[in-house]
Amino acid sequence: MKFLVPTNFSKIAEEALSASIGFTKKIDNASIILLHFIKSHTNNIADVEKDQSNVDSKVWEMCTQYLKKVRVENLGIPISLSVITYISEVDLFKQIEGLKSDLVVMGTQEVERYENEKLIGEHTRKFIRNVATPILCIREKLQSLDFKKVVLASNLKQTQIVDFNKLQTFFEEQNVPVEIILVVTPEKFITTQNALKAFEASSKMIKYNNISFKIYNEIGIAEGIIGYCSHNKVDLLVLPTQGRKGLDYFFNGSIAEVVLDELRIPTISILE
């Protein structure tokens, strides 16, 4: 399994790296790619150990020194570092997909909107909307990597189940039970009997065996996910997202981003 860890060398990026190192120790044949990206007029993925032609010398020095430091502190952990120079966001995310990672582990710089209200950073939002690889968003230091209560919030559609299968290795190696919850709202009401039938059909497509199913009633989907996680001491949430952008985002918003803004627990978003 390959972890991709974006870094700007901040404290929260260090926490994401620390979590990735912990996961790597628990998963056979796992490795880490540290990623630093820079807006530029060129278009190149540079492996800092092979090519520095399109990377500013000061940035190059900072990256190589950081890589050496991380490797010395974590002997035996396969860690590489890629520097992406990009000319547009489309170019950036295309190059990130080219790295073929299995899970992005991303620390998010919080942005304060009102007093005592902190939101996820803009880079995190852009990754969630554009990167097909599942993204583990970390807002603060993880107290434990042994997750006890994992929840997948799902509408039980086939696309979401297929996307969840991307995380099969991650959960199998940790042998953690995953609880699938369906939030039922007045607007999108479904009877318990039909919900159970939908789960039975969906569960046949899930490659991970350690799963259970719960129904949660609430006025809205985001409110339901937030309420369930808050009241049940969930320590990892898996959340499919449609990656809405432009006018679609303006008029309809994003359930995933509302949940991420509200909850502080680590959350894996999966772009449908």
N, C-alpha and C positions, 0 to 999 in steps of 0.2 A: 504494500500500500504506500502511495506517495502523497505526502503532505506538502502543501504549498503555503508558505507563511509570508505574506506581504510585510515589509518592514520599512519604517522611516526612522528606526533606531530610538523610538520613544519608549517610555516605561510600559505602556499598554501593549506595544508590539513585542516587547521582551516577555510579557506574560503569555502572549500567544505562542511565542517560540518555546517557552518553558513547558506549556501544555503539550505542544507537538512532540517535544523530546520525550515527555512522559508517555505519550501514546506510542511512540516509536519503540520504546523499551518493552512495551506490552504486546506488540504485534510483530510476528515473524516477517523478516525481509522488508520491513518498512524503512522509508527514507524521507528526508526533508529537503525541500528546495526553498531557500530564502530568496525572496523577490523584492528588488528595489526598482521603482520605475520613475522615469524622468521625462517631462515634456520636452520635445526636441524637434528639430527640423529634419531629422533622419529617421530611418525605420530599420531597427535592428534589435535582435535578441543577442546579448553578449554574455557568454560564459566568462566570468571574471578570471578564470584560470587559463583561458585560451585566446581571448580577443578583447582588446581595449580600444579599438580604432575609433569607435563612435561614442566613447564615454569620456566626459571631462576628467582631467587628470586628478583633480581634488576629490571628485566623487569616486573615481577608481581607487584611490588610496584609502578612502574611508571604508569602502566596501571590502577590499582585500584585508585590511586590518581587522575589521569586524568578523569576517569569516575565520581568520586565524584564531581570534579570541574565542569564538564559539566552539570551534573544533577542539582547541586545547582543553576547554572546560567540559567537553562532552566526548571524550575519547571513545571510539568504537561506534559512535552514532554516524551513519552516512549522511553528511550535510553538504550540499552544494549551494551556490549562490548565482542567480541570474539577474542581470541588470537589463531592463527593457527601456529603450528610448522610443518614444512614440510621437506621432504627429496629430493624432486625434483619438478620441475615446473608442471609436470603432476599431481603430488600429490597435490600441492598447488591449482591449478585451479579446481580439482575434489572436494576438500574440500569447496572451495568458492561456487561452484554450490550447494553443500549440505546445504548452508545457506538459499537457496530459497528466495532470494531477488527479487524485481521487477525492481529496478533501482540502478545501482552503480553510486555514485556521487564521482568523483575522481579529486583531484587537481593534476596537473602535474608539476613536477620540470623541468624547462626548461634547455636545454643544448645548449650552444653557439657553433655554428660550425664555422661561419665566423663573422667578425665584423658586428654588427647590424642584425645578423640573429640568431634567437633562435628557437630551435626545441623542440617538446614534449619529455618528458623523456622516458627512456627505460622501466620502469615499466608500464607506460601507454601503450606503444606499445604492450607489452606482454599481458596485459589485453585485449586490442582490438582484438588481434589475437586469443585469447583462451577462453574468457568468453562469454557464450551464452546470459547472461543477458545484456540488453541495458546498455551502459556506458555513463554517462554525464561527459565529460571532461572539466575541468575548468582551465584556464591558469592565471586568475587574478580575483580579487574581482568583483563579479557581482554588478553592480550599481542598478539593479532592478530585482525582481523576477516576475514582471508582463510583460511577453513577448508579444510584439505587432506584431512582424513579424517573424513567424516560417515557415521554409522551409524544406520539405522532398525532397531530391534529389533521384530520383528513375528511374529505367529503366522499371517500371510498370510490372515487372514479379511477378507472384503469390507469390513466396517465400518472396519477399520484402514486399508485402502488408500484408501478414499474420504476418510477424515479426513486422511490424509497429503497428499492433493491440495490441501488448504487452503494448503499451504506452497509450492505450485508457483512462484508469483512470486518468493518469497524465494530459492529455490534457483536458478531460471533466471537471475536477475540476477547471481548470484555465479558461475554456471557451474561448480558444484562437483559432483564425482561423489558419489553416495549409494550406500552398500553396505547392502543389506538382509540382516540375519542372522536365522536361525531357530535358537533354542536348543532342542536335542533333549535330553530328560531321560528317565531310566528310567520315570518315572510317565507321561510323555506322549511315548512313543516313536513315531517315524515313520521309515520306511525312506528312504534317500536318493532312491530312484526316485520315491516318492510325494511327497517334499518338493519335488523338481524339478518334478513335475507341478503341484503347488499353486502354486509360484512362477510357472510359465509362465501359468497361468490368472489369477493376481493381477496379473502385470505388464501384462496387456492393459488393466487398469482404471487403471493409473498414468499420469497425464498427463505426468509428468517423465521424460525419455528417458535421462538419464545415470545408469543404475542397474546394479548387479551383485548377485549373490546368494552368500551363504556359509552353511554349516551349522556349528554349534558345539555340541559335546557337553559336558554338565555335569550334576552331580547335581541342580541346581535352576535355575529360570529366572533368578532374580535373580543367583545365583552365576555363571551363564553370561554374562549381560550385563556384569557387573562384570569378570569375567575377560577377556572378549574386548576390552573397551575398554582395560583396563590393559595388556594384552600387545601391542596393535596401535596404540598411540599415537593413539587416537581423540581428536579435539579438539572434536567436537560430536555429541551423541547425541539422537536423536529417539525418544521413548518413549510409546507409547499407554498409557492408564490407564483403568480402569473407575470410578475415583472412589469407591471403597468408603467407606461411612459407617456409623455406628451399629453394630449387632451384626455385620453383615457384615464391617466393618473389624476389630472386636474379635476375631472368630474366624478370619478369613482373612488379615488384614493387607493391605498394599499393596505389590506388587512395585515399582511406580514409586517409592514413598517410600523403600523399602529401598535402591534403587539411588541415588537422589538423596542419601541420607544418607552413602553410602559414597564415591561419586565426586565429585571437585571440578570436573570439566569442565562447561562449559555444556551444559544439557540442555533440549530442548524437549519438554514433556509435552503430549499431545493426549487430551482426554477423549472416550472412545468414547460 
